[in-house]
């Protein structure tokens, strides 16, 4: 395939650059680009762009066609609306942003004149502000984890999700061999494929002991469903003794929703980070706990909940004397031996 220098030469000659070549060049650039954190773009992001961009640019054969208002721009806008207009605003905006990144790259290469003009008229969808009610009260989480009406499997998962502040996928992919039970840690892969350790508390450690019993291999969290013996389920996702399958995200989400009348799995992560911030954990502590690599992404967790503010104000009030001395009394105290 032609390299970027060849593509520049083609563009300078006035022949234009095919959209397929331009997208391939952009994706190579994306895969080697470093972000503000200094890390190279994650494979998940590259895969997402690789999947989305051909859909968005379908029917546009040459990027130069986008320089003028007309069929090419209309096709691009229609493709984006058709593919993602029915999805959540965050999804639509993410796909639009992927297209905008590609167009900005095309403009840098001088293959198009004005990247912003190409998307003119295709506005971002309004995204509601995050719901602060996602921070669940500590007492409510404690009641949930200790409520024996729910299976031990689910309660242990909920306890671990809260204690580790991990993403659900990072916990559900754990195998028994990944647990360092003596030190209350668990090896996992974070978002982006980075190897890391989850940190969990004593309560979770005790529950894991009850849940696992003598098990030494296989997934930590299991579904009630048995895996078929036709090899369609990978061996790593099956408990070798019971033949039960690894619990899926969908199953875990459904069980928590039923038990709480509407919580989702991310609520436990959000609550833990907020509670830890309220208790004085530093940004470095929170990043170690959650696996975040950018301080800016922690900001939504550093806003104290009403519960936390109320508790701290009560503690401040409890430390105050019952009666505030007046000016005369304070003066008398200062002159008394």
Secondary structure, DSSP 8 states (H G I E B T S, - for coil): ---HHHHHHHHHTTS--BHHHHHHHHHHHHHH-B-TTS-B--HHHHHHHHHHHHHHTTT--BGGGGGSSSHHHHHHHHHHHHHHTTS-HHHHHHHHHHHHHHHHHHHHTTSSS-HHHHTTT----------GGGS--HHHHHHHHH-TTS-HHHHHHHHHHHHHT--HHHHHT-BGGGEETTTTEEEEE-TTS-EEEEE--HHHHHHHHHHHTT--SSBSSEEEEE--TTS-S-GGGB-TTT-EEE--HHHHHHHHHHHHTS--HHHHHHHHHHHHHHTT--HHHHHHHH----GGGGGGGSS--HHHHHHHHHHHHHHS-SS---HHHHHHHHH--
